[in-house]
């Protein structure tokens, strides 16, 4: 399962890896992602396609399931 969280920024900001397994972060044009044969998962490109089609849900849709355990 993959979640895509998106935000519209007025300008590109410096991207800093937040995970030790990630060496660097790059800003890429959508077309570079959609045509890449080096994605870790095909869900990356599919998430972008859904975003481009306007298939977006509000963040408050996510809730804790069966909380507290």
mmJSON file of the N, C-alpha and C atoms, coordinates in Angstrom:
{"data_MODEL":{"atom_site":{
"group_PDB":["ATOM","ATOM","ATOM","ATOM","ATOM","ATOM","ATOM","ATOM","ATOM","ATOM","ATOM","ATOM","ATOM","ATOM","ATOM","ATOM","ATOM","ATOM","ATOM","ATOM","ATOM","ATOM","ATOM","ATOM","ATOM","ATOM","ATOM","ATOM","ATOM","ATOM","ATOM","ATOM","ATOM","ATOM","ATOM","ATOM","ATOM","ATOM","ATOM","ATOM","ATOM","ATOM","ATOM","ATOM","ATOM","ATOM","ATOM","ATOM","ATOM","ATOM","ATOM","ATOM","ATOM","ATOM","ATOM","ATOM","ATOM","ATOM","ATOM","ATOM","ATOM","ATOM","ATOM","ATOM","ATOM","ATOM","ATOM","ATOM","ATOM","ATOM","ATOM","ATOM","ATOM","ATOM","ATOM","ATOM","ATOM","ATOM","ATOM","ATOM","ATOM","ATOM","ATOM","ATOM","ATOM","ATOM","ATOM","ATOM","ATOM","ATOM","ATOM","ATOM","ATOM","ATOM","ATOM","ATOM","ATOM","ATOM","ATOM","ATOM","ATOM","ATOM","ATOM","ATOM","ATOM","ATOM","ATOM","ATOM","ATOM","ATOM","ATOM","ATOM","ATOM","ATOM","ATOM","ATOM","ATOM","ATOM","ATOM","ATOM","ATOM","ATOM","ATOM","ATOM","ATOM","ATOM","ATOM","ATOM","ATOM","ATOM","ATOM","ATOM","ATOM","ATOM","ATOM","ATOM","ATOM","ATOM","ATOM","ATOM","ATOM","ATOM","ATOM","ATOM","ATOM","ATOM","ATOM","ATOM","ATOM","ATOM","ATOM","ATOM","ATOM","ATOM","ATOM","ATOM","ATOM","ATOM","ATOM","ATOM","ATOM","ATOM","ATOM","ATOM","ATOM","ATOM","ATOM","ATOM","ATOM","ATOM","ATOM","ATOM","ATOM","ATOM","ATOM","ATOM","ATOM","ATOM","ATOM","ATOM","ATOM","ATOM","ATOM","ATOM","ATOM","ATOM","ATOM","ATOM","ATOM","ATOM","ATOM","ATOM","ATOM","ATOM","ATOM","ATOM","ATOM","ATOM","ATOM","ATOM","ATOM","ATOM","ATOM","ATOM","ATOM","ATOM","ATOM"],
"id":[1,2,3,4,5,6,7,8,9,10,11,12,13,14,15,16,17,18,19,20,21,22,23,24,25,26,27,28,29,30,31,32,33,34,35,36,37,38,39,40,41,42,43,44,45,46,47,48,49,50,51,52,53,54,55,56,57,58,59,60,61,62,63,64,65,66,67,68,69,70,71,72,73,74,75,76,77,78,79,80,81,82,83,84,85,86,87,88,89,90,91,92,93,94,95,96,97,98,99,100,101,102,103,104,105,106,107,108,109,110,111,112,113,114,115,116,117,118,119,120,121,122,123,124,125,126,127,128,129,130,131,132,133,134,135,136,137,138,139,140,141,142,143,144,145,146,147,148,149,150,151,152,153,154,155,156,157,158,159,160,161,162,163,164,165,166,167,168,169,170,171,172,173,174,175,176,177,178,179,180,181,182,183,184,185,186,187,188,189,190,191,192,193,194,195,196,197,198,199,200,201,202,203,204,205,206,207],
"type_symbol":["N","C","C","N","C","C","N","C","C","N","C","C","N","C","C","N","C","C","N","C","C","N","C","C","N","C","C","N","C","C","N","C","C","N","C","C","N","C","C","N","C","C","N","C","C","N","C","C","N","C","C","N","C","C","N","C","C","N","C","C","N","C","C","N","C","C","N","C","C","N","C","C","N","C","C","N","C","C","N","C","C","N","C","C","N","C","C","N","C","C","N","C","C","N","C","C","N","C","C","N","C","C","N","C","C","N","C","C","N","C","C","N","C","C","N","C","C","N","C","C","N","C","C","N","C","C","N","C","C","N","C","C","N","C","C","N","C","C","N","C","C","N","C","C","N","C","C","N","C","C","N","C","C","N","C","C","N","C","C","N","C","C","N","C","C","N","C","C","N","C","C","N","C","C","N","C","C","N","C","C","N","C","C","N","C","C","N","C","C","N","C","C","N","C","C","N","C","C","N","C","C","N","C","C","N","C","C"],
"label_atom_id":["N","CA","C","N","CA","C","N","CA","C","N","CA","C","N","CA","C","N","CA","C","N","CA","C","N","CA","C","N","CA","C","N","CA","C","N","CA","C","N","CA","C","N","CA","C","N","CA","C","N","CA","C","N","CA","C","N","CA","C","N","CA","C","N","CA","C","N","CA","C","N","CA","C","N","CA","C","N","CA","C","N","CA","C","N","CA","C","N","CA","C","N","CA","C","N","CA","C","N","CA","C","N","CA","C","N","CA","C","N","CA","C","N","CA","C","N","CA","C","N","CA","C","N","CA","C","N","CA","C","N","CA","C","N","CA","C","N","CA","C","N","CA","C","N","CA","C","N","CA","C","N","CA","C","N","CA","C","N","CA","C","N","CA","C","N","CA","C","N","CA","C","N","CA","C","N","CA","C","N","CA","C","N","CA","C","N","CA","C","N","CA","C","N","CA","C","N","CA","C","N","CA","C","N","CA","C","N","CA","C","N","CA","C","N","CA","C","N","CA","C","N","CA","C","N","CA","C","N","CA","C","N","CA","C","N","CA","C","N","CA","C"],
"label_alt_id":[null,null,null,null,null,null,null,null,null,null,null,null,null,null,null,null,null,null,null,null,null,null,null,null,null,null,null,null,null,null,null,null,null,null,null,null,null,null,null,null,null,null,null,null,null,null,null,null,null,null,null,null,null,null,null,null,null,null,null,null,null,null,null,null,null,null,null,null,null,null,null,null,null,null,null,null,null,null,null,null,null,null,null,null,null,null,null,null,null,null,null,null,null,null,null,null,null,null,null,null,null,null,null,null,null,null,null,null,null,null,null,null,null,null,null,null,null,null,null,null,null,null,null,null,null,null,null,null,null,null,null,null,null,null,null,null,null,null,null,null,null,null,null,null,null,null,null,null,null,null,null,null,null,null,null,null,null,null,null,null,null,null,null,null,null,null,null,null,null,null,null,null,null,null,null,null,null,null,null,null,null,null,null,null,null,null,null,null,null,null,null,null,null,null,null,null,null,null,null,null,null,null,null,null,null,null,null],
"label_comp_id":["UNK","UNK","UNK","UNK","UNK","UNK","UNK","UNK","UNK","UNK","UNK","UNK","UNK","UNK","UNK","UNK","UNK","UNK","UNK","UNK","UNK","UNK","UNK","UNK","UNK","UNK","UNK","UNK","UNK","UNK","UNK","UNK","UNK","UNK","UNK","UNK","UNK","UNK","UNK","UNK","UNK","UNK","UNK","UNK","UNK","UNK","UNK","UNK","UNK","UNK","UNK","UNK","UNK","UNK","UNK","UNK","UNK","UNK","UNK","UNK","UNK","UNK","UNK","UNK","UNK","UNK","UNK","UNK","UNK","UNK","UNK","UNK","UNK","UNK","UNK","UNK","UNK","UNK","UNK","UNK","UNK","UNK","UNK","UNK","UNK","UNK","UNK","UNK","UNK","UNK","UNK","UNK","UNK","UNK","UNK","UNK","UNK","UNK","UNK","UNK","UNK","UNK","UNK","UNK","UNK","UNK","UNK","UNK","UNK","UNK","UNK","UNK","UNK","UNK","UNK","UNK","UNK","UNK","UNK","UNK","UNK","UNK","UNK","UNK","UNK","UNK","UNK","UNK","UNK","UNK","UNK","UNK","UNK","UNK","UNK","UNK","UNK","UNK","UNK","UNK","UNK","UNK","UNK","UNK","UNK","UNK","UNK","UNK","UNK","UNK","UNK","UNK","UNK","UNK","UNK","UNK","UNK","UNK","UNK","UNK","UNK","UNK","UNK","UNK","UNK","UNK","UNK","UNK","UNK","UNK","UNK","UNK","UNK","UNK","UNK","UNK","UNK","UNK","UNK","UNK","UNK","UNK","UNK","UNK","UNK","UNK","UNK","UNK","UNK","UNK","UNK","UNK","UNK","UNK","UNK","UNK","UNK","UNK","UNK","UNK","UNK","UNK","UNK","UNK","UNK","UNK","UNK"],
"label_asym_id":["A","A","A","A","A","A","A","A","A","A","A","A","A","A","A","A","A","A","A","A","A","A","A","A","A","A","A","A","A","A","A","A","A","A","A","A","A","A","A","A","A","A","A","A","A","A","A","A","A","A","A","A","A","A","A","A","A","A","A","A","A","A","A","A","A","A","A","A","A","A","A","A","A","A","A","A","A","A","A","A","A","A","A","A","A","A","A","A","A","A","A","A","A","A","A","A","A","A","A","A","A","A","A","A","A","A","A","A","A","A","A","A","A","A","A","A","A","A","A","A","A","A","A","A","A","A","A","A","A","A","A","A","A","A","A","A","A","A","A","A","A","A","A","A","A","A","A","A","A","A","A","A","A","A","A","A","A","A","A","A","A","A","A","A","A","A","A","A","A","A","A","A","A","A","A","A","A","A","A","A","A","A","A","A","A","A","A","A","A","A","A","A","A","A","A","A","A","A","A","A","A","A","A","A","A","A","A"],
"label_entity_id":["1","1","1","1","1","1","1","1","1","1","1","1","1","1","1","1","1","1","1","1","1","1","1","1","1","1","1","1","1","1","1","1","1","1","1","1","1","1","1","1","1","1","1","1","1","1","1","1","1","1","1","1","1","1","1","1","1","1","1","1","1","1","1","1","1","1","1","1","1","1","1","1","1","1","1","1","1","1","1","1","1","1","1","1","1","1","1","1","1","1","1","1","1","1","1","1","1","1","1","1","1","1","1","1","1","1","1","1","1","1","1","1","1","1","1","1","1","1","1","1","1","1","1","1","1","1","1","1","1","1","1","1","1","1","1","1","1","1","1","1","1","1","1","1","1","1","1","1","1","1","1","1","1","1","1","1","1","1","1","1","1","1","1","1","1","1","1","1","1","1","1","1","1","1","1","1","1","1","1","1","1","1","1","1","1","1","1","1","1","1","1","1","1","1","1","1","1","1","1","1","1","1","1","1","1","1","1"],
"label_seq_id":[1,1,1,2,2,2,3,3,3,4,4,4,5,5,5,6,6,6,7,7,7,8,8,8,9,9,9,10,10,10,11,11,11,12,12,12,13,13,13,14,14,14,15,15,15,16,16,16,17,17,17,18,18,18,19,19,19,20,20,20,21,21,21,22,22,22,23,23,23,24,24,24,25,25,25,26,26,26,27,27,27,28,28,28,29,29,29,30,30,30,31,31,31,32,32,32,33,33,33,34,34,34,35,35,35,36,36,36,37,37,37,38,38,38,39,39,39,40,40,40,41,41,41,42,42,42,43,43,43,44,44,44,45,45,45,46,46,46,47,47,47,48,48,48,49,49,49,50,50,50,51,51,51,52,52,52,53,53,53,54,54,54,55,55,55,56,56,56,57,57,57,58,58,58,59,59,59,60,60,60,61,61,61,62,62,62,63,63,63,64,64,64,65,65,65,66,66,66,67,67,67,68,68,68,69,69,69],
"pdbx_PDB_ins_code":[null,null,null,null,null,null,null,null,null,null,null,null,null,null,null,null,null,null,null,null,null,null,null,null,null,null,null,null,null,null,null,null,null,null,null,null,null,null,null,null,null,null,null,null,null,null,null,null,null,null,null,null,null,null,null,null,null,null,null,null,null,null,null,null,null,null,null,null,null,null,null,null,null,null,null,null,null,null,null,null,null,null,null,null,null,null,null,null,null,null,null,null,null,null,null,null,null,null,null,null,null,null,null,null,null,null,null,null,null,null,null,null,null,null,null,null,null,null,null,null,null,null,null,null,null,null,null,null,null,null,null,null,null,null,null,null,null,null,null,null,null,null,null,null,null,null,null,null,null,null,null,null,null,null,null,null,null,null,null,null,null,null,null,null,null,null,null,null,null,null,null,null,null,null,null,null,null,null,null,null,null,null,null,null,null,null,null,null,null,null,null,null,null,null,null,null,null,null,null,null,null,null,null,null,null,null,null],
"Cartn_x":[0.846,0.0,0.898,0.559,1.353,0.446,0.92,0.225,1.073,0.433,1.113,0.552,1.416,1.021,1.644,0.85,1.335,1.029,1.891,1.705,2.161,1.447,1.842,2.717,3.938,4.886,5.086,5.332,5.568,6.895,7.825,9.131,9.705,10.672,11.342,12.222,12.197,13.056,14.093,15.144,16.168,15.574,15.709,15.195,16.319,16.027,17.015,16.486,17.262,16.805,16.468,15.371,14.935,15.102,15.756,15.902,17.344,18.002,19.397,19.612,18.569,18.688,18.595,18.313,18.196,19.456,20.121,21.372,21.166,20.132,19.886,18.445,18.011,16.669,16.809,15.987,16.011,14.613,14.507,13.249,13.292,12.32,12.279,10.966,11.004,9.747,8.908,7.604,6.709,7.029,7.305,7.565,8.778,9.785,10.965,10.596,9.682,9.241,8.368,7.447,6.501,7.168,8.307,8.987,10.214,10.485,11.678,11.535,12.655,12.687,13.5,13.711,14.52,13.759,12.442,11.665,11.723,11.736,11.723,10.429,9.362,8.053,7.249,6.47,5.596,4.502,4.275,3.277,3.688,4.982,5.443,4.827,4.977,4.417,2.891,2.305,0.838,0.29,0.982,0.564,0.586,1.605,1.705,0.583,0.29,-0.818,-2.147,-2.407,-3.64,-3.686,-2.57,-2.505,-2.812,-2.209,-2.433,-3.888,-4.572,-5.979,-6.904,-6.336,-7.147,-7.782,-7.307,-7.847,-7.211,-7.796,-7.239,-8.314,-7.898,-8.798,-8.308,-9.206,-8.773,-7.975,-7.026,-6.162,-6.952,-8.036,-8.796,-9.54,-9.432,-9.989,-9.219,-7.925,-7.095,-7.388,-7.699,-7.957,-7.316,-7.08,-6.541,-7.61,-7.23,-8.164,-8.128,-9.29,-9.403,-8.52,-8.473,-7.594,-8.352,-7.842,-6.571,-6.733,-5.619,-5.696,-6.099],
"Cartn_y":[-1.153,0.0,1.224,2.189,3.407,4.605,5.546,6.81,7.898,8.804,9.955,11.196,11.933,13.191,14.294,15.249,16.305,17.674,18.607,19.995,20.884,21.955,22.934,23.985,24.12,25.085,26.234,27.437,28.562,28.451,27.648,27.458,26.123,25.607,24.369,24.676,23.782,23.908,22.8,22.95,21.925,20.667,19.564,18.289,17.565,17.109,16.429,15.043,13.974,12.618,12.48,11.803,11.578,10.106,9.343,7.903,7.531,6.737,6.369,5.579,4.944,4.165,5.041,6.318,7.243,8.085,8.064,8.798,10.274,10.574,11.97,12.139,13.369,13.709,14.634,14.405,15.229,15.693,16.903,17.383,16.992,16.231,15.778,16.194,16.453,16.695,15.411,15.561,14.395,13.42,13.934,13.061,12.161,12.666,11.841,10.666,10.885,9.808,8.818,9.339,8.473,7.601,8.018,7.232,6.486,6.586,5.956,4.435,3.741,2.288,1.947,2.943,2.747,3.041,3.026,3.31,2.128,2.399,1.321,0.532,1.196,0.555,1.215,0.436,1.041,1.901,1.743,2.553,4.023,4.299,5.686,6.415,5.843,6.46,6.458,5.395,5.331,6.386,6.633,7.683,9.046,9.282,10.547,10.678,9.585,9.616,9.95,9.344,9.626,11.095,11.637,13.042,13.936,13.617,14.428,14.379,13.265,13.133,13.804,14.312,14.986,14.034,12.801,11.805,12.026,12.933,13.315,13.203,12.798,12.669,13.573,14.079,14.95,14.169,14.832,14.202,13.677,14.354,13.903,12.582,12.053,10.738,9.64,9.891,8.929,9.035,7.92,7.873,6.613,6.615,5.425,4.338,3.147,2.023,1.294,1.128,0.346,0.912,2.229,2.882,3.216,3.08,2.415,0.897,0.194,-1.273,-1.851],
"Cartn_z":[0.0,0.0,0.0,-0.817,-0.901,-0.689,0.104,0.301,-0.331,-1.012,-1.573,-0.894,-0.242,0.367,-0.481,-0.9,-1.781,-1.19,-1.538,-1.114,-2.268,-2.49,-3.497,-2.826,-3.316,-2.765,-3.752,-3.248,-4.145,-4.898,-4.374,-5.017,-4.546,-5.276,-4.855,-3.648,-2.702,-1.518,-1.554,-0.792,-0.72,-0.099,-0.805,-0.307,0.435,1.63,2.464,2.802,2.511,2.83,4.314,4.612,5.983,6.39,5.552,5.76,5.418,6.253,6.032,4.745,4.225,2.99,1.743,1.9,0.767,0.697,-0.454,-0.625,-0.929,-1.719,-2.089,-2.546,-2.595,-3.071,-4.271,-5.272,-6.471,-6.822,-7.353,-7.933,-9.398,-9.838,-11.225,-11.88,-13.182,-13.889,-13.894,-13.878,-13.85,-14.968,-16.167,-17.315,-17.078,-16.362,-16.055,-15.168,-14.262,-13.367,-14.129,-14.92,-15.63,-16.682,-17.209,-18.246,-17.724,-16.44,-15.866,-15.791,-16.01,-15.812,-14.562,-13.681,-12.487,-11.198,-11.222,-10.015,-9.065,-7.778,-6.782,-6.841,-7.257,-7.33,-8.446,-9.207,-10.212,-9.58,-8.28,-7.6,-7.508,-7.645,-7.642,-8.832,-10.027,-11.235,-11.185,-10.685,-10.618,-9.661,-8.567,-7.634,-8.316,-9.111,-9.838,-10.87,-11.58,-12.55,-11.857,-10.715,-9.965,-9.564,-9.108,-8.715,-9.912,-11.053,-12.25,-12.717,-12.486,-12.87,-11.858,-10.76,-9.756,-8.765,-8.709,-7.783,-6.415,-5.656,-4.357,-3.292,-2.13,-0.993,0.127,0.968,2.068,3.111,3.722,4.717,5.909,6.272,7.442,7.199,5.989,5.702,6.454,6.686,7.415,8.908,9.503,10.937,11.507,12.773,13.414,13.413,12.989,12.96,14.296,14.898,16.129,17.243,17.365,18.34,19.602,20.78,21.098,21.063,20.927,20.801,22.117],
"occupancy":[1.0,1.0,1.0,1.0,1.0,1.0,1.0,1.0,1.0,1.0,1.0,1.0,1.0,1.0,1.0,1.0,1.0,1.0,1.0,1.0,1.0,1.0,1.0,1.0,1.0,1.0,1.0,1.0,1.0,1.0,1.0,1.0,1.0,1.0,1.0,1.0,1.0,1.0,1.0,1.0,1.0,1.0,1.0,1.0,1.0,1.0,1.0,1.0,1.0,1.0,1.0,1.0,1.0,1.0,1.0,1.0,1.0,1.0,1.0,1.0,1.0,1.0,1.0,1.0,1.0,1.0,1.0,1.0,1.0,1.0,1.0,1.0,1.0,1.0,1.0,1.0,1.0,1.0,1.0,1.0,1.0,1.0,1.0,1.0,1.0,1.0,1.0,1.0,1.0,1.0,1.0,1.0,1.0,1.0,1.0,1.0,1.0,1.0,1.0,1.0,1.0,1.0,1.0,1.0,1.0,1.0,1.0,1.0,1.0,1.0,1.0,1.0,1.0,1.0,1.0,1.0,1.0,1.0,1.0,1.0,1.0,1.0,1.0,1.0,1.0,1.0,1.0,1.0,1.0,1.0,1.0,1.0,1.0,1.0,1.0,1.0,1.0,1.0,1.0,1.0,1.0,1.0,1.0,1.0,1.0,1.0,1.0,1.0,1.0,1.0,1.0,1.0,1.0,1.0,1.0,1.0,1.0,1.0,1.0,1.0,1.0,1.0,1.0,1.0,1.0,1.0,1.0,1.0,1.0,1.0,1.0,1.0,1.0,1.0,1.0,1.0,1.0,1.0,1.0,1.0,1.0,1.0,1.0,1.0,1.0,1.0,1.0,1.0,1.0,1.0,1.0,1.0,1.0,1.0,1.0,1.0,1.0,1.0,1.0,1.0,1.0,1.0,1.0,1.0,1.0,1.0,1.0],
"B_iso_or_equiv":[0.0,0.0,0.0,0.0,0.0,0.0,0.0,0.0,0.0,0.0,0.0,0.0,0.0,0.0,0.0,0.0,0.0,0.0,0.0,0.0,0.0,0.0,0.0,0.0,0.0,0.0,0.0,0.0,0.0,0.0,0.0,0.0,0.0,0.0,0.0,0.0,0.0,0.0,0.0,0.0,0.0,0.0,0.0,0.0,0.0,0.0,0.0,0.0,0.0,0.0,0.0,0.0,0.0,0.0,0.0,0.0,0.0,0.0,0.0,0.0,0.0,0.0,0.0,0.0,0.0,0.0,0.0,0.0,0.0,0.0,0.0,0.0,0.0,0.0,0.0,0.0,0.0,0.0,0.0,0.0,0.0,0.0,0.0,0.0,0.0,0.0,0.0,0.0,0.0,0.0,0.0,0.0,0.0,0.0,0.0,0.0,0.0,0.0,0.0,0.0,0.0,0.0,0.0,0.0,0.0,0.0,0.0,0.0,0.0,0.0,0.0,0.0,0.0,0.0,0.0,0.0,0.0,0.0,0.0,0.0,0.0,0.0,0.0,0.0,0.0,0.0,0.0,0.0,0.0,0.0,0.0,0.0,0.0,0.0,0.0,0.0,0.0,0.0,0.0,0.0,0.0,0.0,0.0,0.0,0.0,0.0,0.0,0.0,0.0,0.0,0.0,0.0,0.0,0.0,0.0,0.0,0.0,0.0,0.0,0.0,0.0,0.0,0.0,0.0,0.0,0.0,0.0,0.0,0.0,0.0,0.0,0.0,0.0,0.0,0.0,0.0,0.0,0.0,0.0,0.0,0.0,0.0,0.0,0.0,0.0,0.0,0.0,0.0,0.0,0.0,0.0,0.0,0.0,0.0,0.0,0.0,0.0,0.0,0.0,0.0,0.0,0.0,0.0,0.0,0.0,0.0,0.0],
"pdbx_formal_charge":[null,null,null,null,null,null,null,null,null,null,null,null,null,null,null,null,null,null,null,null,null,null,null,null,null,null,null,null,null,null,null,null,null,null,null,null,null,null,null,null,null,null,null,null,null,null,null,null,null,null,null,null,null,null,null,null,null,null,null,null,null,null,null,null,null,null,null,null,null,null,null,null,null,null,null,null,null,null,null,null,null,null,null,null,null,null,null,null,null,null,null,null,null,null,null,null,null,null,null,null,null,null,null,null,null,null,null,null,null,null,null,null,null,null,null,null,null,null,null,null,null,null,null,null,null,null,null,null,null,null,null,null,null,null,null,null,null,null,null,null,null,null,null,null,null,null,null,null,null,null,null,null,null,null,null,null,null,null,null,null,null,null,null,null,null,null,null,null,null,null,null,null,null,null,null,null,null,null,null,null,null,null,null,null,null,null,null,null,null,null,null,null,null,null,null,null,null,null,null,null,null,null,null,null,null,null,null],
"auth_seq_id":[1,1,1,2,2,2,3,3,3,4,4,4,5,5,5,6,6,6,7,7,7,8,8,8,9,9,9,10,10,10,11,11,11,12,12,12,13,13,13,14,14,14,15,15,15,16,16,16,17,17,17,18,18,18,19,19,19,20,20,20,21,21,21,22,22,22,23,23,23,24,24,24,25,25,25,26,26,26,27,27,27,28,28,28,29,29,29,30,30,30,31,31,31,32,32,32,33,33,33,34,34,34,35,35,35,36,36,36,37,37,37,38,38,38,39,39,39,40,40,40,41,41,41,42,42,42,43,43,43,44,44,44,45,45,45,46,46,46,47,47,47,48,48,48,49,49,49,50,50,50,51,51,51,52,52,52,53,53,53,54,54,54,55,55,55,56,56,56,57,57,57,58,58,58,59,59,59,60,60,60,61,61,61,62,62,62,63,63,63,64,64,64,65,65,65,66,66,66,67,67,67,68,68,68,69,69,69],
"auth_comp_id":["UNK","UNK","UNK","UNK","UNK","UNK","UNK","UNK","UNK","UNK","UNK","UNK","UNK","UNK","UNK","UNK","UNK","UNK","UNK","UNK","UNK","UNK","UNK","UNK","UNK","UNK","UNK","UNK","UNK","UNK","UNK","UNK","UNK","UNK","UNK","UNK","UNK","UNK","UNK","UNK","UNK","UNK","UNK","UNK","UNK","UNK","UNK","UNK","UNK","UNK","UNK","UNK","UNK","UNK","UNK","UNK","UNK","UNK","UNK","UNK","UNK","UNK","UNK","UNK","UNK","UNK","UNK","UNK","UNK","UNK","UNK","UNK","UNK","UNK","UNK","UNK","UNK","UNK","UNK","UNK","UNK","UNK","UNK","UNK","UNK","UNK","UNK","UNK","UNK","UNK","UNK","UNK","UNK","UNK","UNK","UNK","UNK","UNK","UNK","UNK","UNK","UNK","UNK","UNK","UNK","UNK","UNK","UNK","UNK","UNK","UNK","UNK","UNK","UNK","UNK","UNK","UNK","UNK","UNK","UNK","UNK","UNK","UNK","UNK","UNK","UNK","UNK","UNK","UNK","UNK","UNK","UNK","UNK","UNK","UNK","UNK","UNK","UNK","UNK","UNK","UNK","UNK","UNK","UNK","UNK","UNK","UNK","UNK","UNK","UNK","UNK","UNK","UNK","UNK","UNK","UNK","UNK","UNK","UNK","UNK","UNK","UNK","UNK","UNK","UNK","UNK","UNK","UNK","UNK","UNK","UNK","UNK","UNK","UNK","UNK","UNK","UNK","UNK","UNK","UNK","UNK","UNK","UNK","UNK","UNK","UNK","UNK","UNK","UNK","UNK","UNK","UNK","UNK","UNK","UNK","UNK","UNK","UNK","UNK","UNK","UNK","UNK","UNK","UNK","UNK","UNK","UNK"],
"auth_asym_id":["A","A","A","A","A","A","A","A","A","A","A","A","A","A","A","A","A","A","A","A","A","A","A","A","A","A","A","A","A","A","A","A","A","A","A","A","A","A","A","A","A","A","A","A","A","A","A","A","A","A","A","A","A","A","A","A","A","A","A","A","A","A","A","A","A","A","A","A","A","A","A","A","A","A","A","A","A","A","A","A","A","A","A","A","A","A","A","A","A","A","A","A","A","A","A","A","A","A","A","A","A","A","A","A","A","A","A","A","A","A","A","A","A","A","A","A","A","A","A","A","A","A","A","A","A","A","A","A","A","A","A","A","A","A","A","A","A","A","A","A","A","A","A","A","A","A","A","A","A","A","A","A","A","A","A","A","A","A","A","A","A","A","A","A","A","A","A","A","A","A","A","A","A","A","A","A","A","A","A","A","A","A","A","A","A","A","A","A","A","A","A","A","A","A","A","A","A","A","A","A","A","A","A","A","A","A","A"],
"auth_atom_id":["N","CA","C","N","CA","C","N","CA","C","N","CA","C","N","CA","C","N","CA","C","N","CA","C","N","CA","C","N","CA","C","N","CA","C","N","CA","C","N","CA","C","N","CA","C","N","CA","C","N","CA","C","N","CA","C","N","CA","C","N","CA","C","N","CA","C","N","CA","C","N","CA","C","N","CA","C","N","CA","C","N","CA","C","N","CA","C","N","CA","C","N","CA","C","N","CA","C","N","CA","C","N","CA","C","N","CA","C","N","CA","C","N","CA","C","N","CA","C","N","CA","C","N","CA","C","N","CA","C","N","CA","C","N","CA","C","N","CA","C","N","CA","C","N","CA","C","N","CA","C","N","CA","C","N","CA","C","N","CA","C","N","CA","C","N","CA","C","N","CA","C","N","CA","C","N","CA","C","N","CA","C","N","CA","C","N","CA","C","N","CA","C","N","CA","C","N","CA","C","N","CA","C","N","CA","C","N","CA","C","N","CA","C","N","CA","C","N","CA","C","N","CA","C","N","CA","C","N","CA","C","N","CA","C","N","CA","C","N","CA","C"],
"pdbx_PDB_model_num":[1,1,1,1,1,1,1,1,1,1,1,1,1,1,1,1,1,1,1,1,1,1,1,1,1,1,1,1,1,1,1,1,1,1,1,1,1,1,1,1,1,1,1,1,1,1,1,1,1,1,1,1,1,1,1,1,1,1,1,1,1,1,1,1,1,1,1,1,1,1,1,1,1,1,1,1,1,1,1,1,1,1,1,1,1,1,1,1,1,1,1,1,1,1,1,1,1,1,1,1,1,1,1,1,1,1,1,1,1,1,1,1,1,1,1,1,1,1,1,1,1,1,1,1,1,1,1,1,1,1,1,1,1,1,1,1,1,1,1,1,1,1,1,1,1,1,1,1,1,1,1,1,1,1,1,1,1,1,1,1,1,1,1,1,1,1,1,1,1,1,1,1,1,1,1,1,1,1,1,1,1,1,1,1,1,1,1,1,1,1,1,1,1,1,1,1,1,1,1,1,1,1,1,1,1,1,1]
}}}
